[in-house]
Every structure is written in structure tokens, then in C-alpha cells.
């Protein structure tokens, strides 16, 4: 049986390949310092584990709503609205936001092969993988060490055009840890605010920082309706294996993504 051609464009997460090799060495008694995946070096807090045990004992082991349990979505929305780095009315939905938002924006209409997405380089491999899978064009945007691993704004201005439908931001950045300065965020917002594109802001590391808290582009004027915010519990609470996260996006996009 032949797989569809698009499957050949899905890249692999090489960090997990290195992790598997590292664990094989650990099983042989070698001492390994893990630098391959973004994972805290502490265990999930005990009270979270105990709450999960209680939920399992109470029978929370079956399918839930596609968009997530309303109680959880309300709690996430409340947390996001109270976060001083973010602002405005929000709609929270499930952890599949990254892979569902991409098709809605890049895999729609007969011109999809010409649609573009600008993404940080280096960056999480799934960004480029999903863009290529959908037949769109990934446009790497190098993060510059001299700018604290933020974008070269002049280069960004040059590369964004009418075919650009998605701009991916990751701040704090994986793997450099760089934070996009507030002034750069304002400049990026000014650049994209009136354009026919969305911003995907991956903020999974937003609570791991040194010094000034990172800002969210969603908090800037006119950007809430143009931003897909990604976050979750993996990094902050050392819950990477739990695979729990969420997306916050305009209601019209949440409805389309869930359909």
C-alpha cells in the first residue's frame, strides 16, 4: 500500500531519537546529562500527581469533549485573562491547537501551495514539518544572538508578503531561551496588524525566565483577534509526559479548527 505523498514531508523529532540513545546508555550504567529535549529536571509536584490518582479512582478514564472539559477551559481562560503579560477576552481549546490551526490557515483554497509561513530558525521541528506537510512554503527567520536571539526586524519586513498567512513566534525561545524584547514585539505587531495573516505565539516556556517577564504579542492593541496563543502544563509543572496543553484563539478560528 502506498502512502500519500504528503506523508514524506513530515519530519521527525530528532531530539527524541537522541533521547532514546541516551537512555540506552543510561541502562548500561553510563551517567548522562540530558540536553536533547526541553524537559524540567524535577518531578511533577506531588499534589498534582495525587489529584490525578483521585481522578482515576473516581472514573475519569473515558472520552471527554473534543474541545476539552468546560470546567478546564473556563479555568484556563480565567488564568490567561488574569496574567498581566496577556490581555483581553479569550477562548481556550484543546492541546491539538498547533496542528489544527496550521491546516485552517495554510491548507485552504486552491492557492495553498503558494501560501507561506515565517518561522524561527532554529526552532521546534514540528513547525516546518507541518508547513511542508500542507504543501505550503516555510520561510526560515534566523534568530540573531546579537539581538538576544530575537528576529532581525529588517529581514522580517523584507520576507513578509501577501502570500504570508502565518507568522510563528516562540518566546521564550526553544532552544536558545531568548526572549523577544517588548519593543520588538511592538514593531512586529505594527508590521502585521493590517495584513491578512495570523500570528501563532508559542508561549509554552512563558513561566521559565530570568529577569523581566516575557510579554505576549496578544496583549498589544489590535492583536488579540490576530493571535493563536499556545501554552500548556508540560514545562512549568514538569508534566511533559502528560501531554496536556491548550490553545487560545479568536472564537471564529476555534470553531473552524474544531469542525
Wavefront OBJ file of the C-alpha trace (Angstrom):
o trace
v 0.000 0.000 0.000
v 1.340 3.421 -0.958
v 1.219 6.283 1.495
v 0.111 9.681 0.265
v 2.985 11.822 -0.972
v 2.414 14.409 1.770
v 3.497 11.857 4.403
v 7.051 12.018 3.042
v 7.150 15.697 4.017
v 6.583 15.013 7.721
v 9.894 15.434 9.521
v 10.998 13.559 12.622
v 11.658 14.980 16.062
v 15.351 14.130 16.219
v 15.591 15.154 19.881
v 13.598 12.060 20.791
v 15.923 9.876 18.729
v 18.853 11.233 20.728
v 16.870 10.716 23.944
v 16.364 7.040 23.081
v 20.113 6.653 22.532
v 20.848 8.438 25.797
v 18.513 6.159 27.732
v 20.141 3.089 26.215
v 23.464 4.360 27.524
v 21.909 5.024 30.935
v 20.661 1.436 31.000
v 24.290 0.394 30.549
v 25.239 2.352 33.664
v 26.549 5.477 31.943
v 25.898 8.876 33.556
v 24.114 11.117 31.044
v 23.387 14.847 31.172
v 20.259 15.316 29.055
v 20.360 18.263 26.685
v 18.241 16.786 23.915
v 14.675 17.626 24.904
v 13.007 20.519 26.677
v 12.210 18.916 29.999
v 12.495 20.222 33.583
v 14.883 18.315 35.847
v 12.352 17.906 38.650
v 9.352 15.636 39.150
v 5.715 16.631 38.711
v 4.638 18.243 42.015
v 3.151 15.731 44.431
v -0.244 17.425 44.776
v -0.760 17.217 41.005
v 0.069 13.508 40.976
v -2.296 12.918 43.902
v -5.094 14.808 42.134
v -4.563 12.608 39.072
v -4.755 9.479 41.230
v -8.014 10.710 42.703
v -9.446 11.430 39.254
v -8.569 7.923 38.073
v -10.146 6.408 41.176
v -13.298 8.437 40.509
v -13.605 7.058 36.976
v -12.312 9.947 34.856
v -10.921 7.490 32.312
v -13.250 7.875 29.325
v -13.530 10.171 26.311
v -14.095 13.829 27.043
v -15.494 16.611 24.832
v -13.476 17.360 21.702
v -12.777 20.913 22.840
v -11.919 19.814 26.374
v -13.981 19.825 29.550
v -15.816 23.146 30.028
v -14.511 23.435 33.602
v -10.923 23.168 32.412
v -11.474 25.599 29.546
v -13.029 28.139 31.917
v -10.108 27.757 34.337
v -7.579 28.224 31.524
v -9.428 31.269 30.166
v -9.559 32.795 33.638
v -5.837 32.211 34.171
v -4.924 33.747 30.810
v -7.091 36.821 31.382
v -5.558 37.400 34.817
v -2.000 37.026 33.531
v -0.515 40.568 33.324
v 1.526 39.525 30.251
v -1.660 38.804 28.310
v -4.973 40.599 27.960
v -8.499 40.523 26.609
v -11.357 38.088 26.145
v -10.153 34.579 25.379
v -11.458 31.224 24.216
v -9.422 28.219 25.298
v -9.436 24.910 23.482
v -7.558 21.626 23.489
v -3.916 20.660 23.146
v -4.188 19.962 19.408
v -4.225 23.681 18.625
v -0.830 23.700 16.928
v -1.590 21.005 14.393
v -5.200 22.100 13.836
v -4.545 25.813 13.364
v -1.966 25.146 10.653
v -4.415 23.456 8.209
v -7.083 26.118 8.683
v -4.638 28.860 7.669
v -2.301 27.111 5.228
v -4.305 24.285 3.684
v -7.326 26.190 2.426
v -8.214 27.020 -1.172
v -6.502 26.250 -4.482
v -3.579 28.580 -3.737
v -2.304 26.632 -0.735
v 0.954 25.670 -2.483
v 1.813 29.355 -2.682
v 0.972 30.190 0.916
v 3.880 30.899 3.243
v 4.631 30.723 6.928
v 7.554 32.550 8.559
v 9.103 30.596 11.428
v 12.064 30.958 13.811
v 15.291 29.208 12.863
v 16.474 27.250 14.766
v 13.152 26.177 16.152
v 10.850 23.315 17.034
v 10.924 20.861 14.079
v 7.128 20.413 14.045
v 6.705 23.982 12.774
v 8.443 23.325 9.468
v 7.166 19.757 9.291
v 3.503 20.794 9.420
v 4.025 23.612 6.915
v 5.664 21.277 4.393
v 3.073 18.562 5.010
v 0.348 21.008 3.999
v 2.161 21.951 0.808
v 2.876 25.483 1.977
v 6.267 27.188 1.973
v 8.301 27.525 5.196
v 10.315 30.736 5.331
v 13.043 30.480 7.994
v 13.647 33.589 10.065
v 17.008 33.316 11.864
v 17.068 34.395 15.482
v 20.106 36.621 15.995
v 22.363 36.184 19.015
v 23.357 39.867 18.975
v 19.660 40.745 19.407
v 19.149 38.354 22.313
v 18.013 35.662 19.880
v 15.221 37.836 18.510
v 14.434 38.405 14.827
v 16.245 40.828 12.554
v 13.274 43.148 12.033
v 14.555 44.478 8.710
v 14.808 40.932 7.369
v 11.326 40.159 8.654
v 9.948 43.196 6.819
v 11.636 42.034 3.637
v 10.342 38.463 3.824
v 6.705 39.042 4.743
v 4.460 39.493 1.716
v 0.869 38.921 0.600
v 1.411 35.155 0.488
v 2.430 35.026 4.151
v -0.535 33.665 6.121
v 1.122 32.650 9.381
v 3.956 34.132 11.439
v 5.278 31.839 14.176
v 6.777 33.371 17.304
v 8.359 31.381 20.138
v 9.262 33.444 23.186
v 10.935 32.366 25.406
v 12.574 30.546 22.515
v 13.369 26.858 22.196
v 16.285 26.052 22.068
v 18.108 29.345 22.806
v 15.996 30.653 25.695
v 15.912 34.074 24.051
v 13.032 36.429 24.810
v 11.652 38.796 22.178
v 12.053 42.321 23.651
v 8.863 44.310 24.198
v 9.999 46.914 21.652
v 10.464 44.195 19.017
v 7.019 42.783 19.768
v 5.503 46.212 19.211
v 7.371 46.528 15.900
v 6.183 43.069 14.809
v 2.610 43.950 15.758
v 2.823 47.169 13.729
v 4.109 45.144 10.783
v 1.348 42.514 10.764
v -1.668 44.259 12.290
v -3.231 45.306 8.977
v -2.073 42.287 6.985
v -4.135 39.243 6.084
v -2.219 36.846 8.311
v -2.293 35.342 11.797
v 0.407 35.084 14.448
v 0.996 31.767 16.197
v 2.674 32.614 19.502
v 4.150 29.536 21.180
v 4.454 30.550 24.837
v 4.954 27.138 26.445
v 8.069 28.454 28.249
v 6.403 31.696 29.360
v 6.840 30.974 33.080
v 10.508 29.997 32.802
v 12.557 33.172 32.532
v 15.290 35.195 34.211
v 14.744 38.897 34.797
v 11.864 40.712 33.141
v 8.825 38.511 32.353
v 8.318 37.875 28.634
v 5.429 39.757 27.046
v 2.791 38.314 24.738
v 2.017 39.884 21.387
v -1.658 39.124 22.115
v -1.632 41.906 24.731
v -0.885 44.623 22.173
v -3.641 46.759 20.594
v -5.441 45.017 17.769
v -3.513 41.750 18.145
v -5.859 39.631 20.250
v -8.006 38.771 17.221
v -4.894 38.009 15.177
v -3.082 35.730 17.633
v -3.163 32.000 18.314
v -1.573 31.514 21.721
v -0.116 28.110 22.606
v 0.662 27.123 26.180
v 0.352 24.163 28.493
v 1.497 22.453 31.661
v 4.490 20.480 30.347
v 7.314 22.861 31.154
v 6.051 24.844 34.135
v 4.899 21.828 36.137
v 7.263 19.142 34.732
v 4.339 17.331 33.104
v 5.893 16.643 29.695
v 4.738 13.024 29.642
v 1.166 14.015 30.488
v 0.732 15.690 27.083
v -1.678 18.346 28.356
v -1.812 21.803 26.858
v -4.140 24.333 25.310
v -4.594 26.925 22.626
v -6.226 30.321 22.922
v -7.534 31.875 19.722
v -10.353 34.006 18.337
v -13.710 32.287 18.586
v -14.223 32.219 14.811
v -10.959 30.327 14.380
v -11.657 27.964 17.268
v -14.935 26.993 15.645
v -13.275 26.351 12.283
v -10.431 24.409 13.867
v -12.838 22.139 15.715
v -15.015 21.399 12.683
l 1 2 3 4 5 6 7 8 9 10 11 12 13 14 15 16 17 18 19 20 21 22 23 24 25 26 27 28 29 30 31 32 33 34 35 36 37 38 39 40 41 42 43 44 45 46 47 48 49 50 51 52 53 54 55 56 57 58 59 60 61 62 63 64 65 66 67 68 69 70 71 72 73 74 75 76 77 78 79 80 81 82 83 84 85 86 87 88 89 90 91 92 93 94 95 96 97 98 99 100 101 102 103 104 105 106 107 108 109 110 111 112 113 114 115 116 117 118 119 120 121 122 123 124 125 126 127 128 129 130 131 132 133 134 135 136 137 138 139 140 141 142 143 144 145 146 147 148 149 150 151 152 153 154 155 156 157 158 159 160 161 162 163 164 165 166 167 168 169 170 171 172 173 174 175 176 177 178 179 180 181 182 183 184 185 186 187 188 189 190 191 192 193 194 195 196 197 198 199 200 201 202 203 204 205 206 207 208 209 210 211 212 213 214 215 216 217 218 219 220 221 222 223 224 225 226 227 228 229 230 231 232 233 234 235 236 237 238 239 240 241 242 243 244 245 246 247 248 249 250 251 252 253 254 255 256 257 258 259
